[in-house]
Amino acid sequence: MTPSNRNVLVVNVAYWVVAALLHPLASLLPSESGQTPRIFSLLIPLVFIGLASGSTYMIARAMRQPKGQ
């Protein structure tokens, strides 16, 4: 595994760690009513889609690179 591919893998894992922690951390944010804000039910899936797209783009780009680079 080249250092470049290792870096891509580390960043990819970081994307998914953020995605995994996003919902629990968002539910801990306080609001006046004591419930999680309704906007989170829209924002969290959008952020998940963004993280998945970024992860897929990075992996696809790393796979397209020749082995020597």
N, CA, C and O atoms as a printed pandas DataFrame, in Angstrom:
     atom_number atom_name residue_name chain_id  residue_number  x_coord  y_coord  z_coord
0              1         N          MET        A               1    0.860   -1.173    0.000
1              2        CA          MET        A               1    0.000    0.000    0.000
2              3         C          MET        A               1    0.904    1.233    0.000
3              4         O          MET        A               1    1.789    1.375    0.844
4              5         N          THR        A               2    0.665    2.102   -0.947
5              6        CA          THR        A               2    1.473    3.314   -1.052
6              7         C          THR        A               2    1.036    4.322    0.012
7              8         O          THR        A               2   -0.091    4.262    0.505
8              9         N          PRO        A               3    1.929    5.247    0.363
9             10        CA          PRO        A               3    1.551    6.270    1.357
10            11         C          PRO        A               3    0.331    7.086    0.925
11            12         O          PRO        A               3   -0.494    7.471    1.753
12            13         N          SER        A               4    0.228    7.342   -0.373
13            14        CA          SER        A               4   -0.924    8.102   -0.876
14            15         C          SER        A               4   -2.224    7.333   -0.657
15            16         O          SER        A               4   -3.224    7.911   -0.230
16            17         N          ASN        A               5   -2.214    6.038   -0.948
17            18        CA          ASN        A               5   -3.416    5.222   -0.737
18            19         C          ASN        A               5   -3.736    5.090    0.746
19            20         O          ASN        A               5   -4.904    5.044    1.131
20            21         N          ARG        A               6   -2.708    5.030    1.571
21            22        CA          ARG        A               6   -2.928    4.948    3.015
22            23         C          ARG        A               6   -3.588    6.233    3.513
23            24         O          ARG        A               6   -4.489    6.189    4.351
24            25         N          ASN        A               7   -3.137    7.373    2.997
25            26        CA          ASN        A               7   -3.747    8.646    3.389
26            27         C          ASN        A               7   -5.211    8.705    2.980
27            28         O          ASN        A               7   -6.053    9.182    3.740
28            29         N          VAL        A               8   -5.515    8.221    1.777
29            30        CA          VAL        A               8   -6.903    8.191    1.314
30            31         C          VAL        A               8   -7.736    7.305    2.230
31            32         O          VAL        A               8   -8.865    7.656    2.574
32            33         N          LEU        A               9   -7.196    6.173    2.624
33            34        CA          LEU        A               9   -7.913    5.258    3.508
34            35         C          LEU        A               9   -8.162    5.897    4.877
35            36         O          LEU        A               9   -9.250    5.756    5.436
36            37         N          VAL        A              10   -7.171    6.590    5.415
37            38        CA          VAL        A              10   -7.325    7.241    6.723
38            39         C          VAL        A              10   -8.394    8.328    6.655
39            40         O          VAL        A              10   -9.235    8.433    7.549
40            41         N          VAL        A              11   -8.363    9.136    5.597
41            42        CA          VAL        A              11   -9.371   10.192    5.454
42            43         C          VAL        A              11  -10.751    9.582    5.254
43            44         O          VAL        A              11  -11.738   10.110    5.767
44            45         N          ASN        A              12  -10.834    8.479    4.515
45            46        CA          ASN        A              12  -12.113    7.799    4.301
46            47         C          ASN        A              12  -12.680    7.294    5.630
47            48         O          ASN        A              12  -13.874    7.438    5.893
48            49         N          VAL        A              13  -11.837    6.712    6.451
49            50        CA          VAL        A              13  -12.289    6.245    7.767
50            51         C          VAL        A              13  -12.731    7.439    8.617
51            52         O          VAL        A              13  -13.707    7.342    9.361
52            53         N          ALA        A              14  -12.022    8.555    8.511
53            54        CA          ALA        A              14  -12.408    9.753    9.262
54            55         C          ALA        A              14  -13.782   10.252    8.826
55            56         O          ALA        A              14  -14.582   10.670    9.664
56            57         N          TYR        A              15  -14.066   10.213    7.516
57            58        CA          TYR        A              15  -15.392   10.592    7.028
58            59         C          TYR        A              15  -16.464    9.754    7.721
59            60         O          TYR        A              15  -17.474   10.291    8.175
60            61         N          TRP        A              16  -16.249    8.444    7.803
61            62        CA          TRP        A              16  -17.273    7.567    8.357
62            63         C          TRP        A              16  -17.356    7.660    9.871
63            64         O          TRP        A              16  -18.420    7.416   10.440
64            65         N          VAL        A              17  -16.266    8.005   10.533
65            66        CA          VAL        A              17  -16.328    8.244   11.983
66            67         C          VAL        A              17  -17.188    9.475   12.260
67            68         O          VAL        A              17  -18.018    9.473   13.169
68            69         N          VAL        A              18  -16.978   10.527   11.464
69            70        CA          VAL        A              18  -17.805   11.729   11.609
70            71         C          VAL        A              18  -19.270   11.388   11.356
71            72         O          VAL        A              18  -20.150   11.835   12.092
72            73         N          ALA        A              19  -19.533   10.599   10.316
73            74        CA          ALA        A              19  -20.915   10.221   10.002
74            75         C          ALA        A              19  -21.539    9.414   11.142
75            76         O          ALA        A              19  -22.712    9.598   11.468
76            77         N          ALA        A              20  -20.757    8.525   11.741
77            78        CA          ALA        A              20  -21.285    7.694   12.825
78            79         C          ALA        A              20  -21.562    8.514   14.087
79            80         O          ALA        A              20  -22.502    8.220   14.826
80            81         N          LEU        A              21  -20.750    9.536   14.332
81            82        CA          LEU        A              21  -20.912   10.336   15.548
82            83         C          LEU        A              21  -21.885   11.494   15.382
83            84         O          LEU        A              21  -22.296   12.100   16.371
84            85         N          LEU        A              22  -22.256   11.806   14.160
85            86        CA          LEU        A              22  -23.083   12.974   13.906
86            87         C          LEU        A              22  -24.448   12.893   14.590
87            88         O          LEU        A              22  -24.852   13.843   15.261
88            89         N          HIS        A              23  -25.148   11.804   14.437
89            90        CA          HIS        A              23  -26.493   11.690   15.005
90            91         C          HIS        A              23  -26.480   11.708   16.532
91            92         O          HIS        A              23  -27.261   12.449   17.129
92            93         N          PRO        A              24  -25.622   10.919   17.190
93            94        CA          PRO        A              24  -25.607   10.993   18.661
94            95         C          PRO        A              24  -25.228   12.376   19.184
95            96         O          PRO        A              24  -25.802   12.842   20.168
96            97         N          LEU        A              25  -24.269   13.035   18.537
97            98        CA          LEU        A              25  -23.882   14.373   18.995
98            99         C          LEU        A              25  -24.987   15.390   18.746
99           100         O          LEU        A              25  -25.201   16.283   19.566
100          101         N          ALA        A              26  -25.686   15.267   17.633
101          102        CA          ALA        A              26  -26.784   16.195   17.342
102          103         C          ALA        A              26  -27.921   16.018   18.340
103          104         O          ALA        A              26  -28.582   16.992   18.702
104          105         N          SER        A              27  -28.153   14.797   18.787
105          106        CA          SER        A              27  -29.244   14.580   19.741
106          107         C          SER        A              27  -28.896   15.117   21.130
107          108         O          SER        A              27  -29.790   15.307   21.955
108          109         N          LEU        A              28  -27.623   15.361   21.398
109          110        CA          LEU        A              28  -27.220   15.918   22.689
110          111         C          LEU        A              28  -27.366   17.432   22.751
111          112         O          LEU        A              28  -27.334   18.007   23.839
112          113         N          LEU        A              29  -27.524   18.090   21.607
113          114        CA          LEU        A              29  -27.664   19.545   21.599
114          115         C          LEU        A              29  -28.976   19.947   22.266
115          116         O          LEU        A              29  -30.028   19.385   21.963
116          117         N          PRO        A              30  -28.914   20.913   23.168
117          118        CA          PRO        A              30  -30.134   21.314   23.876
118          119         C          PRO        A              30  -31.041   22.189   23.011
119          120         O          PRO        A              30  -30.584   22.885   22.104
120          121         N          SER        A              31  -32.306   22.136   23.309
121          122        CA          SER        A              31  -33.282   23.031   22.676
122          123         C          SER        A              31  -34.275   23.459   23.753
123          124         O          SER        A              31  -34.269   22.915   24.857
124          125         N          GLU        A              32  -35.121   24.424   23.435
125          126        CA          GLU        A              32  -36.087   24.918   24.426
126          127         C          GLU        A              32  -37.072   23.845   24.860
127          128         O          GLU        A              32  -37.412   23.747   26.040
128          129         N          SER        A              33  -37.528   23.041   23.911
129          130        CA          SER        A              33  -38.546   22.042   24.229
130          131         C          SER        A              33  -37.965   20.789   24.869
131          132         O          SER        A              33  -38.706   19.972   25.415
132          133         N          GLY        A              34  -36.645   20.630   24.809
133          134        CA          GLY        A              34  -36.033   19.426   25.355
134          135         C          GLY        A              34  -35.910   18.318   24.333
135          136         O          GLY        A              34  -35.289   17.291   24.606
136          137         N          GLN        A              35  -36.493   18.507   23.161
137          138        CA          GLN        A              35  -36.384   17.525   22.083
138          139         C          GLN        A              35  -35.382   18.032   21.061
139          140         O          GLN        A              35  -35.056   19.218   21.023
140          141         N          THR        A              36  -34.898   17.112   20.232
141          142        CA          THR        A              36  -33.963   17.550   19.196
142          143         C          THR        A              36  -34.711   18.409   18.184
143          144         O          THR        A              36  -35.868   18.129   17.873
144          145         N          PRO        A              37  -34.070   19.441   17.670
145          146        CA          PRO        A              37  -34.729   20.305   16.693
146          147         C          PRO        A              37  -35.170   19.533   15.450
147          148         O          PRO        A              37  -34.498   18.593   15.025
148          149         N          ARG        A              38  -36.289   19.931   14.878
149          150        CA          ARG        A              38  -36.836   19.228   13.712
150          151         C          ARG        A              38  -35.928   19.329   12.496
151          152         O          ARG        A              38  -35.914   18.440   11.645
152          153         N          ILE        A              39  -35.175   20.412   12.420
153          154        CA          ILE        A              39  -34.316   20.601   11.253
154          155         C          ILE        A              39  -33.273   19.488   11.151
155          156         O          ILE        A              39  -32.790   19.192   10.058
156          157         N          PHE        A              40  -32.922   18.868   12.286
157          158        CA          PHE        A              40  -31.942   17.792   12.255
158          159         C          PHE        A              40  -32.431   16.599   11.454
159          160         O          PHE        A              40  -31.625   15.887   10.855
160          161         N          SER        A              41  -33.740   16.368   11.433
161          162        CA          SER        A              41  -34.257   15.240   10.648
162          163         C          SER        A              41  -34.034   15.464    9.159
163          164         O          SER        A              41  -34.048   14.508    8.383
164          165         N          LEU        A              42  -33.832   16.703    8.751
165          166        CA          LEU        A              42  -33.501   17.008    7.359
166          167         C          LEU        A              42  -31.994   17.119    7.164
167          168         O          LEU        A              42  -31.455   16.599    6.187
168          169         N          LEU        A              43  -31.317   17.786    8.077
169          170        CA          LEU        A              43  -29.892   18.050    7.897
170          171         C          LEU        A              43  -29.020   16.808    8.017
171          172         O          LEU        A              43  -28.070   16.650    7.251
172          173         N          ILE        A              44  -29.320   15.932    8.953
173          174        CA          ILE        A              44  -28.471   14.763    9.166
174          175         C          ILE        A              44  -28.422   13.873    7.924
175          176         O          ILE        A              44  -27.323   13.484    7.527
176          177         N          PRO        A              45  -29.544   13.525    7.286
177          178        CA          PRO        A              45  -29.433   12.738    6.051
178          179         C          PRO        A              45  -28.676   13.471    4.942
179          180         O          PRO        A              45  -27.945   12.842    4.176
180          181         N          LEU        A              46  -28.843   14.789    4.849
181          182        CA          LEU        A              46  -28.110   15.541    3.825
182          183         C          LEU        A              46  -26.605   15.516    4.089
183          184         O          LEU        A              46  -25.811   15.394    3.157
184          185         N          VAL        A              47  -26.218   15.630    5.343
185          186        CA          VAL        A              47  -24.797   15.556    5.680
186          187         C          VAL        A              47  -24.274   14.147    5.426
187          188         O          VAL        A              47  -23.156   13.990    4.934
188          189         N          PHE        A              48  -25.058   13.116    5.750
189          190        CA          PHE        A              48  -24.656   11.737    5.447
190          191         C          PHE        A              48  -24.418   11.563    3.952
191          192         O          PHE        A              48  -23.422   10.964    3.546
192          193         N          ILE        A              49  -25.325   12.082    3.134
193          194        CA          ILE        A              49  -25.178   11.970    1.681
194          195         C          ILE        A              49  -23.910   12.695    1.227
195          196         O          ILE        A              49  -23.178   12.193    0.374
196          197         N          GLY        A              50  -23.654   13.864    1.791
197          198        CA          GLY        A              50  -22.435   14.597    1.446
198          199         C          GLY        A              50  -21.174   13.846    1.837
199          200         O          GLY        A              50  -20.217   13.793    1.064
200          201         N          LEU        A              51  -21.165   13.264    3.032
201          202        CA          LEU        A              51  -20.005   12.490    3.469
202          203         C          LEU        A              51  -19.816   11.246    2.608
203          204         O          LEU        A              51  -18.687   10.904    2.257
204          205         N          ALA        A              52  -20.896   10.576    2.267
205          206        CA          ALA        A              52  -20.802    9.390    1.412
206          207         C          ALA        A              52  -20.294    9.763    0.027
207          208         O          ALA        A              52  -19.489    9.037   -0.554
208          209         N          SER        A              53  -20.755   10.881   -0.502
209          210        CA          SER        A              53  -20.288   11.330   -1.821
210          211         C          SER        A              53  -18.800   11.658   -1.784
211          212         O          SER        A              53  -18.059   11.280   -2.691
212          213         N          GLY        A              54  -18.366   12.351   -0.752
213          214        CA          GLY        A              54  -16.947   12.673   -0.622
214          215         C          GLY        A              54  -16.094   11.431   -0.482
215          216         O          GLY        A              54  -15.026   11.335   -1.087
216          217         N          SER        A              55  -16.552   10.491    0.303
217          218        CA          SER        A              55  -15.826    9.244    0.490
218          219         C          SER        A              55  -15.736    8.458   -0.812
219          220         O          SER        A              55  -14.672    7.949   -1.164
220          221         N          THR        A              56  -16.846    8.363   -1.520
221          222        CA          THR        A              56  -16.865    7.634   -2.789
222          223         C          THR        A              56  -15.951    8.297   -3.809
223          224         O          THR        A              56  -15.235    7.614   -4.541
224          225         N          TYR        A              57  -15.972    9.613   -3.858
225          226        CA          TYR        A              57  -15.115   10.347   -4.792
226          227         C          TYR        A              57  -13.639   10.076   -4.496
227          228         O          TYR        A              57  -12.855    9.824   -5.411
228          229         N          MET        A              58  -13.262   10.129   -3.210
229          230        CA          MET        A              58  -11.860    9.900   -2.855
230          231         C          MET        A              58  -11.408    8.493   -3.196
231          232         O          MET        A              58  -10.319    8.306   -3.738
232          233         N          ILE        A              59  -12.228    7.504   -2.889
233          234        CA          ILE        A              59  -11.861    6.115   -3.171
234          235         C          ILE        A              59  -11.775    5.885   -4.677
235          236         O          ILE        A              59  -10.843    5.235   -5.150
236          237         N          ALA        A              60  -12.737    6.411   -5.433
237          238        CA          ALA        A              60  -12.714    6.244   -6.890
238          239         C          ALA        A              60  -11.482    6.914   -7.488
239          240         O          ALA        A              60  -10.861    6.372   -8.402
240          241         N          ARG        A              61  -11.133    8.076   -6.983
241          242        CA          ARG        A              61   -9.955    8.779   -7.497
242          243         C          ARG        A              61   -8.678    8.009   -7.168
243          244         O          ARG        A              61   -7.774    7.932   -7.999
244          245         N          ALA        A              62   -8.596    7.444   -5.976
245          246        CA          ALA        A              62   -7.417    6.664   -5.596
246          247         C          ALA        A              62   -7.303    5.401   -6.439
247          248         O          ALA        A              62   -6.197    4.980   -6.776
248          249         N          MET        A              63   -8.430    4.797   -6.779
249          250        CA          MET        A              63   -8.395    3.572   -7.587
250          251         C          MET        A              63   -8.010    3.858   -9.030
251          252         O          MET        A              63   -7.464    2.983   -9.701
252          253         N          ARG        A              64   -8.285    5.069   -9.526
253          254        CA          ARG        A              64   -7.944    5.422  -10.903
254          255         C          ARG        A              64   -6.465    5.722  -11.079
255          256         O          ARG        A              64   -5.959    5.655  -12.199
256          257         N          GLN        A              65   -5.761    6.050  -10.009
257          258        CA          GLN        A              65   -4.346    6.395  -10.122
258          259         C          GLN        A              65   -3.529    5.159  -10.479
259          260         O          GLN        A              65   -3.786    4.069   -9.967
260          261         N          PRO        A              66   -2.535    5.333  -11.365
261          262        CA          PRO        A              66   -1.640    4.206  -11.659
262          263         C          PRO        A              66   -0.871    3.788  -10.404
263          264         O          PRO        A              66   -0.682    4.589   -9.488
264          265         N          LYS        A              67   -0.434    2.541  -10.370
265          266        CA          LYS        A              67    0.230    2.028   -9.172
266          267         C          LYS        A              67    1.535    2.742   -8.859
267          268         O          LYS        A              67    1.934    2.801   -7.696
268          269         N          GLY        A              68    2.203    3.280   -9.854
269          270        CA          GLY        A              68    3.483    3.938   -9.631
270          271         C          GLY        A              68    3.372    5.306   -9.001
271          272         O          GLY        A              68    4.379    5.842   -8.539
272          273         N          GLN        A              69    2.196    5.891   -8.963
273          274        CA          GLN        A              69    2.050    7.254   -8.445
274          275         C          GLN        A              69    1.529    7.266   -7.040
275          276         O          GLN        A              69    1.348    8.336   -6.458
